[in-house]
């Protein structure tokens, strides 16, 4: 599952189809197949998309890691670690955005956090250290750059039990439409209910989107 994932509807798309809404489209993207996301206790093997408000990402209470003396409830960066911990393997998806449609990179930001603890997003550097991309306890780590077209995995860490609502923003300069920005709020829950790794908060529907 990718979440946040972002699509984009251009001015030209809206000209062709006035029923569309111009701008970034935050969503979840389930790739499906044999490793499809578990939603309400069932593996969804068909490719599918969901509004950010439709799903809760559940971080198992037993999936933990210690980084620089801080303990985190953890969604791992690697699929093997996620499998071993019984945790969702969550990515950040920009593969629906075409790199040549954008000037330079896109900025991913943590706009706000509502929860009982701190949140950190990082990658292992391969030498026993970490590269930190977002940290709700460090104002200097509130955003980072990512190229359109990428699908990337990170370590997701939460310092306390409870429910977190994270608003992720995206901004960049479209070659035709100019400066664009958007955001979506995603909900994370620690600990894990016994029924599912991903649970529905509201009715789930397939979304229609275009680049």
N, C-alpha and C positions, 0 to 999 in steps of 0.2 A: 504494500500500500504506500502510495505517495501522499503526503499531507504535511505541510501545505504543498499543493500543486497549483500552477497558474497557467491559464490560457489567456488569449487576448483576442478581442473583437475590434477590428480596425474601422476607421471611418468608411473605407471602401466596402467592407463587409456589410455595414449598415445601409449603405447606398443600394447594395444588391438585395438586401433583405431587411426592410424597415422593422420587422418584428424583433430584431436583435438589439441588444444594448451595448453601446460602444464602451470599451475599457477592458481592464484586466478582469478575469474570472477566477476567483479562488475556489478550490474544490478539493476533494479527495479523488485519487485515481487508483483503482484496483486493477492490476494487470491481469488478474485471473489465471487460468491454467492450473497446473498441479499445485502451485504454491500460492493460490489465491487467498486473499485475506479471510480470516475467520470473523464473521459478523453474526451476532446473536447465536453463537455456537455452531454455525455452519460455514464451511469453506465455500466461498463464492468463486466458482471456477470460470465464470464468464467475465470478460472485461467490463468494468462498470465504473460509474462516476457518481459522486455524492456531494451535496452541499456541505460546507463545513459544519453547519448546525445539526446535520443528520446523525453524526457518529461521535462516540467518545472513544478516545484511544486509552486503553487500560494498560498501565504499567504494573506488572506483577510485583507484589510486595517482596517476593523472594529474589527478584532480580536486582542485585545491588553491586556497587563498585565504589572503591575509595580512590580519590584523585587529590593529590596534594593535601592530605589529611582531612578532606571533606568527604563524607559519605553521601552517596546518591542512590536513589531508586532509578533504575537504568534501562533505557532502550539501547541495545548495542549497535555499533557501527557495522559489524559483520553479520552475515546471515548465519554462520555457524554459532557464534555467541548467542544470537537471538534464539536459535533452535535449542541450544543447551539450557537457556534460561526460561524457555517457554514464553518468550516475549514477542510482541509485534516487531517485524523488521521494517522500520519506517524510513522512507526516503523523502527527499525534497525534490520535486519534479518541475523542471522548466523545459522538458523535451518537446512540449507543444509549441514553444516559441522558436521562431526561425532566427538564427544568429544574424543573418544579413539584414533583417528588418529593424535591427537596433544598433544605435551608435554606442560603441564601447560595451561595457557590461551593464547588468541590472543590479540594483541595490536591494538586498533583502534586509529587513529591519525587524527588530522586536519592538513594536509600538507600545505595547502595554502588557502587564501581567497581573492577573487577579488570582491569588492563591495563598496557601499557608506557608510557603517556603520560597526558595530561590530556584531558578532554572538556568542551566548551562547547556550550550551546544558546542561540541568539540570533535576533533578527529585526532587519532593517535598519529604521532609524527614518525613512527618506525624506529625511534631511538630511545624509547622509554619515556618520552615526554608527550605533551599534547599541544595542539594548535586550537586555541579558543576562538570561536566565531561569534557567539552570543553569550552574554552573561548578565542576568538581571540584577546582579549585585555590583556591576562594574559599568559605569556610564560610557567608558571608552570602548566597550564591546557591545554596542547596541545595533550594529549593522555590519554587513560585509558585501563584497562584490561577487557576482556569479554570472557566468556567461549563459545567454539564451541557448537552449538546446540540450542542456546538461541534466542528468539525473544523478543525484549525489546522496550518499548515506553518511550519517554522523552518529555520534553518541549523544543521547538525550538524557539529561540528568535532572532530578528533582530532589530537593533536600528534606522534604517532609511529607507525611501522609496527607491525603486530601484531594480536592478537586482544583485544577488549575485551568484558567482560561487565558490563552496566549493569543494576542493579536499580532499576526505577521503582516508586514507591509512589503510592497514591491514598487519600485520606481525605475524609470529609464526613459531614454529619448528614442522615440520611434522615428524612423527615417522619413516617414510621410506625415505622421500625426503629431510630432513634437513630444514634449515632456508629458509623460503619463505616470499615474500612480494608482494604487489600489491596495486593498487589505482584506484579510479574512481572519475570523476568530475561531480557534481550534481548542477543543476541550480535552484535557488529560486527567485521568483518575488513578490515584494510588490509594489503597491497594487494589488488587484484582478481585472482582466478583467471581464467584465459582462458576458462572454460566458461560463467560465468553471473554475473549481477548479484545474484541471490538464490539461494543453494544450500541444499539440504536437509541437515540434520544427522541427522534421524531420519525414520521413516515419517511421512507427512503424512496427516492425516485431517480431515474436515469436523466441526467442533464444533457441538454443539447448545447453544443458549443462549436465555435469556429475559431480559427486563428485570427 
